[in-house]
Structures are given as structure tokens and as C-alpha cells.
């Protein structure tokens, strides 16, 4: 008797989603390492903390809208809007001549991550069964992480060889290709409606999904460190003599790339909370190592460990929030988790910029503060008496 093989859950649509994600994340991460020096040239060195903070403000504000729109007009249009913002904003950076113009563009650029990742995760949850969701989120995250790993290194090399303008145009091209791929994807929302003013009218219940409160709380705590890393790690590298600032981001994101798939499978098998306890503990340790680093190799080791820990934490929290969300309100549940993430990143970026104040002696305080908040997340998961087992199921 011939046994029929089950069709793979990873269809052409899934791999198109992953490819588009890789290009999208590559687009905006490509320019990040060079933005502090670009802002300094414009005369705004004291505003470095706003580079990430402003980006995350609009990302945070847009989450309720992207979540609701994802549940009404469809997943694909939401993803396309975010990619379109990436494409247009990257074209605009080379013509900027003022600090205020730069800061305004960073504010607008944040709409990209406010929309596309929400649509991506909702799309994935439509095409992947729940028992494989952790693994699938890991694969999608791996694609995005690959873009974030290649982006800074490529962006730094292009900037050094051909100038900042060519780097920005390369970033814009990645966003454009991502849009073309999304145009070939089939919509998965079964009962979609045409866009109308009512579709963007946000009610109180649209702002946050209470069922994802716990993973959102943990996400906010660990996202603070992410905002810190992307705000001051480039300056830390320069202080210790690392010339290509993009390499630090690449080390971090390559580590993310290595761990994402393994962590996703582990959370499917052993549960979300057990994986989170381990990953957040090592996240805390990595931030302490970075804070005390006095040599390039120590800093690189800390970045790699941080990448491994963060790479296990984020997809697990995302899978957990997706598990807890109602079937008809997946976009709202996912959007709520991302709201917490953007809130944590924004506060981390802004606060770390203030604590750092362009003074290298303050770097220890910056990273120890981030480590303390991450450790609170670990303690909450380790000792809080709520029924983790029931939530995991």
C-alpha cells in the first residue's frame, strides 16, 4: 500500500512572505548604523536618542490601526503600506539638510514597522496550524533577522565605498522589491471589507487586547534593552576601536538568525514560559557583559549572547500572544504585543540617550539599567503564582 505524504504546511505563499520580510527588514536596518553620524553632520549630535525613539512613537501609535485594518481590509494591504513607507522614506534622507527635517522623517518612517510586521504575523497565523506556530514564527523571524543581519553590514560597506546617498537608495530598492513580492501574494482574510473611514475609527477595545496582557508586559521589559542597543551600541563600538559600526549589528543579528528556528520548535514542544525563563535570564547576563566591556572582543561576545537570548525571546512571546488571541481578532492581539514592544523600545532608546549623554563613562549605567528591567521579567515568570500551564495550553 502506497502511503501518501502530507502536503507541507510551508507553501509558496509562506516562502514569499519570508522573502518579503527579509527585504523589508533589510531596508530599514541597512541605514541604522550610519544614522547617528548622519545626524551629527546635520548638527544634531545631542538628539541621537531620538533616532530610534521617534521611529517607535509612530510605530506604537499605528499598531491599533494596523491591527484593526488587518482584521477588516486584509493582511496584504497592511503589509504593503508599511513596505511603501520604507521605500519612500529612504528616498527622502539624501535631500535632508536640517535636523528638524531628519527628525520628522524618522517619525514618518516608524509607520513602516507599525504596519508590516502586524500584517505578516496575522497572515502567518492564517496559513499555519497552531501546533506548528512556534516553528513557523521562528522561520519567519529567521528571514527577517537575515535581512537585519545583512542590512547593517551591507549598508556600512556601501556607505564607506560609495557614500551615504547610495546607501539610502539601496535601502529604498529593497523596500520596492518587497512591495513587488507582496503584490503576488494571495489574501488570507476570509471576510474582508472595503476600506472606509469606519475601518480606521478606533474604539477603546481596539487599543489593547486584554488576553495578551502577560506576554505584552514581558515584551515591554525586554524591548527596553533593544532600544538601548540600537541607540548606543554603535558609539560603544567606536569607543572601543571598532571601525565598521555595522558589524556589531551583524554579529547580533547573525546570533538571532541561528537561534530563532530552534527556539520556536522548543516553545512548541516544551511550552512558551519555560523557554522564556531561560532566554530572559541569558538576556540579562548579556547586558551586564556589554556594560562592563573594556575590549572589542568582550563587547562582541556580549552582543552575540544578547542576539541569541533576544532571538529566543521575541518569537516565543509572539507565538504566545498569537495562542491567546481570539480567532476573529488576531490582528488586535498581535498589534497589542507590538504596542508593548514599541513602547519598550521607545522608552529604552530615549532614556538610554539621556543617560549616555555622549559620555563614554556612562555606558555602564546605560546597560545595567537595561539588565535590571530584563531581570524583573525573569523574576515575574519564575515566581508569579498564576497558572502558566493553563496559559501555555
Secondary structure, DSSP 8 states (H G I E B T S, - for coil): --------S--HHHHHHHHHHHHHHHHHHTTHHHHHHHHHHTT-GGGTHHHHHHHHHHHHHHHHHHHHHHHHT-HHHHHHHHHHHHHHHHHHHTT--SHHHHHHHHHHHTHHHHHHHHHHHHHHHHHS-GGGHHHHHHHHHHHHHHHHHHHHHHHHHHHHHH-HHHHHHHHHHHHHHHHHHHTTS----SS-----GGGG---HHHH--GGGHHHHHHHHHHHHHHHHHHHHHHHHHHHTT-S-THHHHHHHHHHHHHHHHHHHHHHHHH-HHHHHHHHHHHHHHHHHHHHH--SHHHHHHHHHHHHHHHHHHHHHHHHHHHHHS-GGGHHHHHHHHHHHHHHHHHHHHHHHHHHHTT-GGGHHHHHHHHHHHHHHHHHHHHH--S-HHHHH-
